[in-house]
Amino acid sequence: MPSTTGAFPTDPLTNADSAFVTLFQTMPAAGMLVDARNQRVLQINAALSQQFGWQADRILGQPAGNFPLWCGSEHWEYLLRQLEKQPTVTNLRRDICSRNGSIQSCLLNIAPIQQGSPCLLITLQVERPSAPATAGIDERHLKVFNATGEALLLIDAGTGTVLEVNSRFERLTGLRNSRCVNHRLSELQLLDADTAARLMAKLKLRGRLDDEYIRIQLGTNPERYDILVQAETIRLAGRTCLVVTARDITAQRLSEAAFNESQERLNRALEASEMGIWDWQIHNRVLHCSARSAQLNGLDATALEGSIGHFTQHIVASDRRSLRRAFISICRSQGQHHKLTYRVIDANGKERWLEATATLHRDEQYKPIRLVGTLLDITERRKNEKALIDSEAKFAALFQGAPDPYCLIHSQSRRIIEVNLSFTATFGHSPQSLVGRTPIEAGVWSEAEMHAPLDEAIHGKRVLNGLIETFATHQGKLLVCEVSTASLSINRQPCVLFSFRDITARKQAEAALRASEDKFARAFKGSPDAISITEKQTGKHLEVNDGFTRLTGYSAQEVIGKTALELNIWADYADRQKLIEELDRHGRVHHQEMTVNTRFGKQITVAVSIQPLNIDGLECILLTSRDITEQKQIEARVKHLAYHDALTDLPNRLLLSDRLNQIAALNQRHDLRGALLFFDLDHFKHINDSLGHSCGDAVLQEVTARLLALVRKEDTVARLGGDEFVVLLSGLQSSGLRLEHEVENTARKLLDAVSAPMQIEGHALQLSTSIGIALLPDHGSTPDDLLKRADIALYRVKELGRNGIAFFEQSMQVAASERLAIESELRRALLKKQFVLHYQPQINHRTQAIEGAEALLRWQHPHKGTIGPAAFMDVLEESGLILPAGKWVLLSACSFLSRLLQANAIDANCFSLSVNISPRQFRQASFVDDVLHAIATYAIPPQCIKLEITEGIVIQDVADTIDKMNVLRERGVHFAIDDFGTGYSSLSYLKQLPVDVLKIDQSFVRDCTHNPNDAEIIRAIIAIASSLRMDFIAEGVETSEQLAFLHELGCDHYQGYLFSPPVDEHAFCLLLNSRQHD
C-alpha cells in the first residue's frame, strides 16, 4: 500500500497553477481532489479536516472507495456510475460520515478541475436546519453530548419533544438526528405503551431513572434488543431538559446466558464423568479445585482453596517428586497441553491412579502464570491395561481344528486377534493379512449398511445367531454365510468369536426352489441340511430329505404321514409351538437353537430355520435343521479353556486370581484364614529332556490327580504353567502358630503324595517338590502379592536344596530385594564397562609350553574390588544379562588374541583361547553369527578360538546343538566339553558331537590321589576321549602329586593354581614372555 504521510505526488496536479491550489486550500467548502484514473485521493483542504475530522496524512494516496467518508464503498461506486452518465454531479444530497462516527447530510458536487483533466474536484456542503431545536444551548455542551460513547437523547421536559440525539444513538437505532428532532419519543415507535408508562411513572416518582432494563424492537426488524436506560433532569439554556442514556446490553446478556449455560453443561458433564477440575495460580501458589478433585486426592469432598502442598499430601512420595520434575519440564517446554499420571493413597490405604490434564497459561512476557486442568480416577483403566494373559497355545488346536471358519475379534479395538485354518481356506485371506487389522481394513466385509449388524456384534450391541450375510473372498468370489457370535472374556479383555457357515449352496437351492418346482425338488433332496415339509397346524410330515434321515435316523417311509409329536422328535414339543408363534410374528424363523431326539434316543442341538410354504392352498412350513452339537461343544470348550489348563483341566492363573479375590472377601467377612501353597517340581525339565514331553505330560497329570485326591472340596488346585502348581486352602479358622502348624501338616501330606513313586509309560519315577507358602491375609490379600510372596518362599526352598517347605518371611523379601539390587548393579556394570577378563594358562607338561588359556570373567566393582563369577553368575544367567555379557566376552577375547598375534607373543598354530558359553547364549538364534562376527571383526584365525560348552547345553536340544557346532566347526572353530562327567549326557550323544577336547572337572582332580572313585572316573574319561580321538585336559590342578597322577594316566595338558591362577592381560603377557625366554 502507498505511503499515507506527506503530500502525495500527483501528475494530474502538475498543470494546475498556484492560484488554483491556493483557492482550493482556502475555500470554505470541504473539498477533495481525486485521480479519476486510479481513484486515489490527491489532496484534501483544511475545511474538510475541520468539518469532518479527517486528516491528510491518513487519507492521501489511499483509494477513495476505501475511505469511510462515504458510509460504505457501495456509495462511492454509485457516484462513479453517476459520472459515467454525465461529466459532472451537482447538488447531490448524500450522508457523510465524520471521523467521530456522526452522520451529516451534505450537498455534493463533482467536476474535473479543467476540461480533459483526470483530476476531479469534490466539494461537500453541510445542510443545516434553519431553526435547530438546540438553539441557545451552549456549543460546548453539544460537543460533549455528541462525543460520548453512550447513546444519548436530549428531551425537552416541558413539551416531551426530542431536542438532539448523538451519533451513537443514531447507530444504535438507525434513526437520524433529523428524524428524531422535534418529535415525541412515542412518535419514534421505540417503546411500547406499557414500557413507556412504567418508565414515566418511575421518573415522576424518583425524578430520575437508574439502570432500568427494557427490551425494544427497532423498526420492522423482529429481533429485540436488551437496553439499560438511565435518565437525569438538567437545566440547559433556561429550560428543563431530560438527558436519557441508553446502553445496548444485548450482546452482554447473550454472553452471560451462554456462559451460564456452558457452565451448567460443564458441571453436568464433570459430574457425569466423575471428573474434577483444578486451577493453580503459579505466582502465589494458591490452588482452587472442585470437590471431586479434592476427594480424588484423598481429601474431604468439598471445594478447596489452599496450598499445593495440602492438595498433594496423599500422593505417593516418588510420584510427588516426579510431579515436581514434570512441572519444571512443563514450564520450560513450548507446549501448552500436557497429561500426567500419579498415585494417591486413599482413606482405606489403597493405592489409586489419577490422570491429570494440564493447560499452561503465560503472560505477555511468556512467563508461566497459571495451570488449569482436570482430574480423573483411572485406577480401573490401569488394571484393564495390563497385558493380556491368554491361553492361546492351549486352545489353538481346538480353535484351528473347528470345521467352520472362526474369527476372534477384540471388541474395543475392533481388530482381528486370530483366524482358524477353515477361515483361511474359505475366504482366501492369509492370517498375516488379517491379524492386527479391523475386518473392514482387511477386506473381510465392507462399510456398507448391509454389514452394520456385524459391527454392532463387535461392539456387543447384539448377539448374532445365524445372521445371513454375503461376503467376498480374497479372490472375489461371493459367499453367503450364516454368521453367529459368542462373547468371550479372554484375560478380562472383551472379545467376540465369529463363526461363519458357508450356506451359499443352500441359499442357491432355496432360490432354485422359488424359481421352479423341479429345481426345488433337486435342491430339497440334495441339501446337506435336514429339510422337512410339514402341515403348519397339525405338524404332519409331507416330505423329508436325505439330510433329515442322516440327522434324525428316521427314513422317509417312517416319517411321512406322522406328526412330530407321534415320533417324539422334539425334546420339548412346546418348542414347536413357540417356533410357529415366531413365524406368525415375523414371517419367518431364522437359526433358532433347539434340542431334538434322534431315532436312537440321542439328544442333539440343531439350528432351525422355518419358511412359510403354501402347497395347493394348504398352509405348510419348510423347516431346515442343522446339527450344531459339535459347534456348541467347541464354543463351550473355547470358553472353558480361557479359564482352565488344557493338559490338566485345572484352573489357570486367570481363574485362580478370581478365586483368590473371592476367598479374600469371604475370609474378611467371616474372620477366616487361608493359605496359598506354590508347588514347583524339582528337576522336572530333566524328565522332558530325557524321556520326552509325552512322559512329562503324563507326570503332570499324575501329580494333578494326587493333589486333587487330598484337598477338600472348598480348596482349589491350579496349574500356572510348566511344572508350577498352586493349592489354595480356604476357610481355615485357626490363626498364628496353630494356623502355620495346620497348613504345614497339609503341605507335608501333599509333598509326600507327590514324592511317592509312580509308574509312567513303563518308567519308575520318583519326584521331589518344593513348596512356598503364603498365608491369607497375613502375607497379602491381592493375588499378585500372595503369588509373589509364595514364589519368594519357594525360591528359599530351592536355595536350601529343594524338596522342602518354607513359609514366607519378611527376610526373604529382603533377600529378593538384594538379588534385584545385584541385578541392577550388573546392568550398571555392563554400561560402565566394569567387567574384565582374566586368563588362566593351559600347560603342556611334557614341553612346559603355554599352549592355550581359558578366558574367565571378573567384575571390577568400584567399592568391593574384584569379584569372581560365583557371586554373580547365577543372577547374570537368570536375568538374561548373560546375553550382552557373553557377546562382550567373545569380542574381548578375540580382541586380546588379535593383539597377542600382532605382537608375535603366540603362534596361531600352537595356541588356542577357550571361551565359556552359557546355555542361554548358545540357544540364541544369532549365536553362530555372533561368534563369526567376533572372529571377523578382529581378523583372527578361527582355530585359535575354542568354545567351552557344558553337558547341559548338549541335552537341551541335541539336533540344534549339533547343527550349530557343525557350522562353526566347518569354519575352523574348536569345541570343548566343560566339566565333563558332572552332567546328564549320554555317550550316544557325545559321539555325534564335533568335540575336540574333554575337560576333566576339578571336582574329580581335587581328591584323585586319595579317592579311588575320583581316580577311576578320571581313567574312564581319558579312555572315552582316547577312543573317540579327542584331546583332554585337566582343570584345577593345584599340587605336584595331582600332576604326577595325571601324567601316569597319560594326561599331560592341565591348568590350575599349580602353575598360575587366572591373571590379567599384562600378567599373562609376562608369563608368555618368560616361557619364550626359557
N, C-alpha and C positions, 0 to 999 in steps of 0.2 A: 504494500500500500504506500502511496506517495507521502512525503512528509507533510505534516499539518502545521508546521510552525513557520512564521515569517510570511512575506509576500510570495504568492505563487507566480512564477514566471510564465507569462502567457503571450502567445503570438497574437491572439485577437486584439489585445490592447496596444499592440505595438504602434498601430497607426492612429490611436486616439491622442488628441492633443492635450496638453496640460490643462487647458481651460476646462475641458470635459471632466477630467479627473477631479479637479478642484470642485466643480459644481456637483459631481456625484457624491463626494465625501461630505459636502456641507449642506446638501438639500435636506429639508425637514422630514420628508417621507422616508420610511425604511426602504433601502434598496439593496439589490444583489445583482452581480454580473455573473453569467453562466456561459461556458463554452458550449454552443449548440452541437458541436461535433462529438465530444465525449461526455457532455453533460456534467462536467466538473465545475465546482464553484471557483470563480476567479477572484472576486472581491466582494466584500460587504461594506456598507458605510456605517458611520457612527450611530445614525438614527436606528438602524436595525439592532445593533448591540444594546442601545439604551432601552428600546421599546420591548424587545423580546428576550434580552439577557444572553444571547448567543455571542461568543467571542470569536474573532477572526482566526486565531491560532487553532481552534477546534474544528473549523469548517473548511478553510481554504484548501483546495486540491482534492476534496472529497467529492464523490458522486452526489449530485443534488438529490437523487431519488432516495438516498440513504439518510438524508437529513430529516430529523423528527419534526421539523418546522411544519411539514405538510399534513401531519396527523396520519401518516401512512403512505407507503410508496405508491399505492394504487391511485392516490390523489395526484401525485406528480405525473404518473402515466396519463391521467385524464387531461392534465394541462398539455402534455406533449401531443395528444390526439387533437386538442383544440388548435394547436399551432399548425398541424398538418392540414387542417381545413382552411385556415386563414393566417396571414403573416403576423397579425397582432391579436392580443387579447385585451379587452378594455372593460374596466369596472366589473370584473367578475367577483361575486361575493363568495369568499371561502373562509373556513375556520382555520386559524393558525395557532400552533402550539408554542407557548413560551417555554423557556428553559426550566421554569419552576413548575411546569405541568399545566398551567392555566390555559384555557382556550379563549381566543379572541376572534371576533368576526371582523374581517377586513375586506376592503375593495382591492382587487389585484389587477395589475396591468403588466403586460409583457410586450416588448418590441425590440427589434435589432437596434443597436446604437447608431447605425447608419446603414443605408441600403447595401445589401450584399455582404454585410459583415456577419461572421458566425457568432459574434458576441451579443448575448441577449441581456437587456436591462429589465429587471423585475422590480416593481415598486409595490409596497404594501401600505395601505392607509387604514388605520383602525377606525371602525364605526363606533361612535359614541352616542348614547341616548341624549336627547335634548334636555331632559329633566331627570337625572338619576335619582333613584329612591334614596340614595345615601347622601344626598345633598346636605351640606352643613356638617357632615361627620368628618372629624379630623383625618387627614390623609394618612397620617402615621398609624392610626388605629386600623384603617382599611388594609394597609400593607401587612401589618401583623396578622390581621384576620385571614388574608389570602396566603400568607406564607406558612401557617401552621400545618402540621402533618395530619391533624384530625379533620373529619368532615364537620363544617360549621354552618349554621344558619343564623342570620340576624333578623329577628322578627319584631315589628312594632307592637308593643304590648297593648296599645290602645286600640288599634284597628285590626290587629291579627294578621296583617299582610307581611310578606317576606320583603325585607329591605335588601338583603345581599346573601349569596351563598358563595363559599370559596371553591377553588378548583378541585379540592379533594372530595367535596360533596358532589360536584359535577361527575367525577369519575365513578363515585360510588353509586349514584342513582341514574346516571345517564341523562339527567336534566340540566340544560344550560342555565346559566345565571339569568339570561334574558327571559327564559321560560318561567323562572320562579319569581322574579322581582315583581312586586305589586300584586301578587296573587296570595290568597289564603292557603294555608297548609292543606286544608281539606280539598281545595281545588286541584292540588297536585296528585291526589289519589295515592298517597304513600301509606296512609294508615286507614284501617277500617274504623267504623264509627265507635265500636266498643273500646278499642285500644285508645283512640283519641280522647274519649270521655274519661277513661281511667286515668290517663296522664294529666288531663286538665284538672281533675278532682284533686289529685295529689299535689299539683302545682299550686292550686288555690289554698290547700291546707297548710303546706310547708313553705310556700314561696320559692321553692326550688325542686329540682329532681336530681337524685343521686343514684347513678348506676341502675337505671330502670331497664329491665330486659324486655324487648319486644321482638316480634317477628313481622317482617314486611315483605310484600310482593311488589316487584318493580315492573310496571307496565303489564304487558301480556305474557311476560316470562313466567311460567308456572312455578319456577323454583323460588323458595322462600329463603330469606336471609335472617340471620340472628344479629340483632343490633343492641348495643348497650348505650342508653341515652342519658345525658346529663343536661340540666338547664339551670341558668343563673340569670337573675334580673339585674340590669345595669342601667345607668343614665348616660345617654350619648346625645350631644347637640340639643340639650334641653328636652329630650323626650325619653320615656321609659321604654327600654328595649329588652328583649329576651334573647340571650345567646344560648343556642342549642348545639351540643356536641353529640355527634353520632359515630360510634366506633363499631366497625364491622367485625364481629367475633365469630362469624360462621366457620371459618377455617379452624379457629381455635377450639370451638366446641366439637367440630367433627374430629379434630385431632385428639381431644380429650376422650371422646366416646370411643374412638378407635383404640386409644391407649388402654382404657379401662377394659374394653372387650378383649384386647390382646392379652392384658394381664390376667384376666379371668381364664382365658383359654390356656395360658401358660400354667396357671395354678392347677387347673383341672388336669392338664397333661402331666405335670410333675407328680400330682397326687396319684394319677392312674399308673404311672410308670415307676412309682416308688423312688423317684429321683429327687435329690436335694440340690440346692443351689448355694453358692458362696461368693463373696466379694471381699477381696483383701486390698486395703489401701496400703501400698508399699511404703509411702513416706512416713506414716505414723504407726504402721504395723498393726492397725486395727482390722479385725476380721468380722464381717457380717455374714451370717449363714442362716439358712432356714432350719425349722425344727427337724426336718428329715435329715439334713446334713449333720446336725448335732447328734441325733440318735444313731446314725450310721457310724459316727466316730466314737461311740461308747459313752456319750453324754446324755443328759436328760433331753427328752423330745420337746424342747422349746427353742424358739428362735434365739440366736446368740449374737452378742456383740462384745468382743473382747480381744484378748491377745491371741496370737497364733500359737503360742506355747500351750495355753489352756486347751485349745482346739485339738492339738496333736498329742496330748498326753498319753492316750491309749494306743498310739501307733507303735508297732514293733520297733525296737531301738535301731536295728540295722536299716529298716525302711525309712525311719525318720532321718537318718544320716543320708540315705540315698535321695530323699526328697530335697534336703538342703542342697546337695550337689546338683540335682535336677533344676532347682530354682536358679542357681547361678548360671547353668547352661542355657536356660530359657531366656534369661535377661541378656546373655551375650549373643544369642542366636538372632538371625534375621527373620525367623518365622514368627507368626502371630498365634497360631493354634497348636496346642500341644495336648498330649494324653499321657497320664501317669497311672500306675497301679501300685497299691501298697496294702499292708495288712494291719488290722487293728485287733485288739483283744477285747471281746465284748464282756458284758456283765457276768456271763457264765464262764468266763475264762477261755472261751473258744476263739480260735483264730478265724477271722473273716477277711475276705479280699474285697477291696474297694477300687473302683475305677474313677479317676478324676479327669475331667476335661478342663483345660485352662486356656483362656484367651488373654493375651498380654496387650495392654494399652500403654502408649507412650505419649509424652507431652511434645510440644513443638520442637524442643531440643533433642528429641528422640530418646529421652530418658524414661525408663520404666516407671510408671506411677501406679499401676493398678492391674490386678489379676482377677478375672471373673470366670466362673465355671460352674460345672455340675458335678454331682457325686452319685454314684450308683453302686449297689451291692452286687458284685459279680461272683460271689462265692460258689453258687451252684454252677455258674457257667465255667468256672475254672475246673470244677470237678469233672464236668462233661467234656472238657477239652483234653482230658488225659488220653494218652494213646490207646487206640482200640486194641483190646486184648481178645484175640479171636482164635477159635479152634478150627481154623481153615483146613489145616492138614488132616484133622480128624474126620471131618465130614466131606472132604474133597472128593473121595471116591464115590460116596453116595450121591453127591451133587452132580458130579460129572457123569455118573452112570445112569442118571434118570433118562427114560426113553423120550420124554417130551423136552422141548427146548426150555431151558431155565435161564433167567437173567436176574441177578441180585443188584438192587439199586439202593444207594444211600438216600434217605428221604430228604434230608436237609439240603445237601449239595446237589441232589438230583443226578449224581454221577454214578456210572456203572462200576460196581465193585468186581463182579465176576460173571462169566457166562459159561455154560457147560458145552460139552462136545456136540450134543444134539443141536444146540443153538447155532454153533458154527456150521454144522453140516446143513441145517435147514435154511439159514439165511445167508450163508456165504461170507460173513464177516469174521475176520481173524480176531482173536482176543486182544492182540496188541492194538488194533484199530478201535477198540471199544472201551477198554478199561481206562478209567480216569476221565471219560468224556460223558456228556449227557446224551440220552438217546437221540435227541434232535441233532446235536452236533455230529454224532456218529452216523446219522442217516438211518437209524433203526425205524423211526417214524418221523412224521413231519409236524409242522406247527399248524396244520390245517385243523379246522373246527371239529372235524370228524374224529380226531385223535385227542380231543380235550379230556375225555374220561381217563385216558392213560396218565396224563399229567396230574389229574385230580387224585388218582390212586397213589401216585408217588408221594403227594403231599398228605396222604392219609385222609382225604376228604370223602373217599368212598372205597368200598371193597368190591373188586370185580369178581364175578362168578360166571365165567363163560361168556364174557363180552365178546361179540364178534366184530373184528376189525380187519381191514385189508392192509397188508404190508408189502413193500417191495424188497426183494432180496438184493444182495450186493450186485448180482448180475442183471437186475432189472426185472426179474420175474415177479408177478403179483401172486401173493398168497393170502387166502382168507383163513384167519385163525380165531380160535376161541382163546380168550385171554382171561386168566384167573390170577388173583393176587392173594398173598398172605403176608400179614405184617409180622416182622421179626424184630427182636431187640438183641443185637449182637454186641456184646461188651457195652451195653447201655446206649448203643447208638441205634436210632430208629432206621430200619431197613424194610424194603418191600421186595418179596420174592415174586417175580412174574413167571408164570408158566404159560407157554404157548402150545396150542394144539392145532396142527395144520388140518383145517376142515375144508380146504379148497375142493377136494373131491366130493365131500358131502354137499357143499353148497351148490356145486355144479349139478349134482344129482337132483337136488331139490328144484333147481331151475329147470332142469330137463323134465322133472315131474309136472311142473306147471305148464310146460310147453306142449307136451303130448302124453297120452296115456301109455304109449309104447315106451317112451323114454322113462316115464315114471316107473313102469314095471321093472325095467332093466336096472335103474338106479336103486329101486326098492330092494330087489333081490341081491344086488351086488354090493350094497353098502357094508362096510366093516362094522358099523354100529348096529345095535339091536333096534329094529323098527317094527312097530306093530300098529295095525289099524283096528280100532275098537269103536263100538257104538258109545256115543257120549253118555247117554242116560243109563244104559244097562251094564256097560263095561264088557259086553260080549265081543270076543275076538273075531274079526273078519279075515285078517291076513297077518302073517308074521314072516319075517325074512330069515335067512340063514344065521345072520348075526344074533337074532333073538334066540335061536336054538343054541348057538355057542355060548351065549351069556347065561341063559336060564337052565339049559339042559332039556327043555321041552321041545319035542318035534312039532311041526305044524299040525299034524294029524291029532296030536294030544291036546292042542290048544284051541283050534278053530271051533267056534260054536260054544265055547265055555267062557265064563267070566273070570276076571282076576280073583274074585272072592272064592269061587269054586276051586281055583288052582292054588289059592293061598300064596300068590306071588308077592304081594305087599306085606312087609313085616308088620306094618300097621295100616289096615285098609282105609283108615280115616285120611291117610296121606293122599289117596286118590281124590277124595272129595275136595281137599284143600287145593290140589292142582286144578281141578275143574273150576273152582271159585276164582282162582287167579286167572285162568283162561278167560272167564266171563268178564273180569275186570279189565284186563289189559289186552285181550285179543290174542295172546299167545303166552306160552311159558317157556322161559329160556334158562337152561342149565341149573335146574334145581337139584340139590343133592338129596337123594332118598336112599333108604335101605330096603332091599328086596331079598326074597328067599329063592334059592335055586331048587331045581328038582331034587337035588341030593341033600337038601337040608342046610346048606351053607348060606350064610347071610353075607351079602356084598354091598358095597356102596356104589351107586350109579349116579351119573349126571343125566337128568331127564329134561328133555325139551318137548313141547307139545305145540302143534299147529292145528287149527280147526280145519275140518275137511267135510265137504258135502258130497255125498255119493247118492245120486238119484233121489235127492230131497231128504235123505236121512242124515241127521247131524252125527258126524263121526269125529274122531280125533286121530291125528298121526303122532304117535309117541315114539321118540328116539331116545335110546338109552346107551350109555357108555360106561363100562366098568372103570371106576376111578379109585378102586380099593388100593391098588399099589401106589397110585399117586398120593392119596391121602396118607398112606403109611410113610411114604418118603418125606412128605411135608412134616409129618409128626416127628419123624426121625431127625430131620434137619433141625427142628426146634429143640428136640431133646439134646442133640449133640452140641448145641450152643451153650448148654449148661452142664454137660457131662463129658467125662473122658471116654473116648471111643474104644479104647482097649479094655478097660476095667468096668466101664459104665458107672464109675464113681463120680460124685460131684466134682466139677473142676474149680479153678480158682475163683471164677465169677460167682458160681453158686455158693461156694464156701464163704466168700465175702458177705453175701446176702444173709446167710445163716448166722454168721458172726454178729452182724448188726442186730438181727432179731434176738439172738441169745443175750447180747449185751443189754438190750432194752428189757427183756424178760427178767434177767438177773437183778437189774436195778429195781424193777417194780416189786419183786418178791424177796429181795435181800438174799439172793443166791450167789453161788460162785461157779466158776468153770475153769477149764484148763485146755490149752492148745498144745498138742504133742506133735512135734515136727520130726518125721522119720526120714532118714537117708540110709539106703542100703550100702554097706561098706563094700567097696571094690566091685560094684555091680558091673562096671564097664568091662571088667575082665571076662565076665560071662558072655557079654555080647561079642567081644572081640575074639574069644577063643571058641565058643560054642555056637555062635550065630544069634541073630536077632530073634528068630522064632523061638529059640530056647529062652532068651531073655524075656520075651513077651509072656511065655508060659510061667516063668518065675514070678513076674509081676502079678499075674492073675492068681497064682497060688498065694502070694502074700496078701492080696486083696481078700481072698476067701478066709484066710486065717484071722485077719483083723476084724472082718465083719462077724465072724463066729464068736468073738469075745466081747465086743462092745454092746452096750444097751441100745434099745430101740431109739431112745431120745438122743443118743450120741451120733456124731457124723464122722464118716470116713471119707476123705477126699484125696484125689491124686492131683498134684500140681504139675506133673510132667516128669519125664525121665524116671528116676528111681526115688522121687520125693513124694512122701505121703504125709497126710495130716489127719490126726484123730482129734476131734473136738468133743470134749466132755462137758456136759451141761447139767444144770440143776443140782449142783453139789451144795450141801447145806453146811458143811464144816468150814472152818477158817483157820488161819495161822498154821501152826505146825501140824495140826490134825489134817488140814487140807493137803499140805505137802506130802504127808505120810500116805494119805489115801490115794493121791494122784501117782505117787511113786510106786505104790503096790500095783496099780493098774498098768503103769508103764512097764514094770518088770514082767508082768504076765504077757503083755503084748510083745516085749522084746524076746522072751523065752519062746513064744509061739512062732515068731518069725525066724528065730535062730534054730528051731528044730530041724532035723534032717528032712530032705524032700527028694523025691524021685521025679526028675523032669526029663522026658524024652530019652529014657534009658541012662541018664546021668545021676549019680548020687551026689547031691549038693547040700552044703550047709552054709547058710549065710550068717553074717553078723550085721547088726544095725546100730546106728547112733541116733539118739533121741534127744532133742532140745525141747524144754518145756517152758511155756509162759502161762502165768495164772491170770484169770479174769476176776475182778478188774485190776488186781494189784500191779500187773505189768503192762496195762494199757486197756483201752476199750474199743479202739478202732481196729479194723482188720489189718491195716498196714503196720501199725505199731506192734500188734501181737505177733504177726508173722516175722517181722524184722527181729524182735527180741527172742523169739523161739529159735530163729536161724542163728542168732549170736550164740545162744546156749549150745546149739548143735555144733557150731564151729569149735567151741571149747572141748566138746567130747572128742572131736576129730584130732584136736591138738594133743589130747591126753591118750591117744592110741586107738580111738574108735571103740565100738561095741560097748557102749555105756549110756548113762542117763545124766543129764545136767539140767538144773533149774536156772533160769535167767537170774543173773545178779548184776547190780549196777557196775561192779568192777569189770564185768565182761564188756559192757558198753564202753568203758574207758579203754579197754584193750582194743576194741574195734576202732575206736577213735584214733588210738595211737597208730594202728595199722594204716588207717586212712591218712594220718599225718605223714607216715613214711612214704606212702604212695605220692602224696603231694610233693614231698621233698625230692623224690625220684624224678618227678616231672620237671621240677626246677633244675635238678642236676643235669638232665638231658639238654635243657635250654641253655644252661650256663656252662656246658661242657666240663662238668666235674668228673666225668668218667675217664679213666686212663687204662692202658693195657700194660700188664707185666708179663714177662716171658720166662718160662722155666726151660732150661736147656734139656735136650734129649741126647743121651751119650751112647756111643758105640764102645762097649767095654774093651773090646779087642784092640781097637785103634786109638781109644781115648779121644776120638774126634767128636765135636758137636755136629751131629747130622740133622738136627732139627730143633724145634722149640714148640711149646704149647702157649698160645695167647690166652691170658687169664684176666678177667675183668676186675678192676678195683674202683672204688668210689672215694675220690678225694674230697671228703666232707670239710666244709670251711671251718667247722668248730670241733668235729670229732676226729679229724685226721683221716688216715687211710682205713677204709672199711672193706673187709673181704666179702665175697659173694654170698656166703652162708647167711649173712644178716639181712640181705635184701633180695636175693634171687627169687624166693617164693612170691613176694609181692610184685616183683617185676614181671614174673610169668603170669600170675593171676590177673593183674590189671591190664595186660595187653601191651604194657610198655616194652616188653621184650622185643616187640617187632621193630620199633625205631632203634632200640638199643642194639639189636642184632645186626641191623644194617650198618650202624656206626662201627661195630666191632669188625665186620667184614672189610669195610672201607679203610679203617685204621690199620688193620693187619696187612692189607695189600699195600698201603702207603709205606709202612715200615719195611716190608720186603723190597719194595722198589728202591728205597734209599740204601738198603744193605747191598743190593745188586749193583747200584751205581757206584758205591764205594768199594766194590770188589771185596767186600767182607765175607761173602759166601759164594759158593759155587752152585749155580742153578740146578746142576745135575746131581748134586750130593746133599742138598738141604731142602727141607720142607717145613712149613709153618702150619701147625694144627690150630684150627678154629672150631670151638664148640658151637653146635647148632641146637637150638631148643626145639622141642616138638612143635610148638605153636608156629615158630618161624618156618620150620620145614614144611608144614601143611599149607602155607600161603601159596596161592596160585602163582604169585610172582617170584617164588623163591629161586628158581633156576635163572630167571632173568636178572635177579638181584646179584647172584654170585658172578655171572658172566659180566655184568656191568662193572662190578668192582674190579675184576681182573682186567677188563679192557681199559678202565679209567687210568690205571697205573701201569698198563702195558707190562705185566709180569708174566712169566711162563706159567701156564696152568698147573704143571706138575709140581710147582713149589707150594701149592695150596692143598692142605689135607683137611677135609671136613670131618669132625668127630660127631657121630650121632649115637643116641642111646638105643638099647634094645626096644624101649617103649615106642620109639618112633616107628620101628620096623613093623610091629604087630598091629598098629592102629589101622593101617591100610597098606597091605603088602604090595598090591599091584601098583598103587600110586607111588610108593616108596621106590620100587624097582624102576619104574619109568623115569622118575626124576634123577635117580642115581645113574642110570644108563646114559641119559642125555649129557650129564656133567662128566661122566667117565669118558665118553667119546671125545670130549673137549680136552681131556688130559687131567681133570681134577681127580685127586685120590680121596678115598674114604677110609675111616677107621671106626670100629665099633667101640665106644667108650664104656668103661665099667662092665666089661663082658663077664657074664656069669652071675650077675645080680638081678637080671630081669626075668622075662617070661617067654622069651623067644624059643623057637624050636630049631633044630639043626636043619630041618627041611627048608625052612625059610632062609637060613644062613647060607646054604649052598647056592641059592638063587641070586644072592646079592653080589653086586660087583664091588666087594670089600677088599681092601688091600692089607689092612692091619687090624689085629685084635689087640685091645689094651687090657692087660691083666689088672683088675681093680686093686687099689691099695689095701682094701679090707682083707684080701687074701694074702697079700705080701707082708702085712704087718706081723702076722704070727706064723709065717710059713716055716720058720726054723724050729719051732717047738710045738706046732699044732699039726698033727698028721693029716687032718681033714683038709686044712688050707693047702698043705703041700700037695695032696692028691688032686685037688681042684686045679692047681696051677699046672700039674703034669697033664691033666686032661685038656686044659685049654691049649697048651703047647702042642699036644698031639692033634687036636682038632685043627688048629691053624696049619700045622705041617701037612696034614692030609689034604687040606683044601688049598694048599700052596699059598698061604697067606703069611705075611710077616707078623711079628708080635712084639710087644714092648710092655714092660712092667712099669707101673707108676707107684709113687710113694715109697721108693727105696731110700731108707734112712740109715741103714747100718751096713758095714762091710760083710757081716755074716749073711744078711739077706742077699747081697750082691753075689757072694760066693755060691750060695744055694742056687740062685737063678742061673749062674754060669754053668754049674754042673748039669742043669737040665737043658742047656743049650740056648738060654735066653740071655743075649749079650746087649740088648738095647734096653735102656732104662732111663727114668727121670725121677728126681726126688731130692730131698734135702741133703743126701749123702754127697751129692755133687754141688747143688746150688738150689736155694729157694727161688721162687719167682722174683725177678728183678725188673727194674725199669729199663727203658731203651738204652740209656747211657751205660748202665752197669752190664747189660747184655753185650753191648759192643766191646766193652773191655774184656769180657770173658772170651769173645771170639778172637780178639787180638792176641790174648795170652796163649790161646791154643795154637794160633798160627805161628807164633814165635817158638813154642815148644816143638 
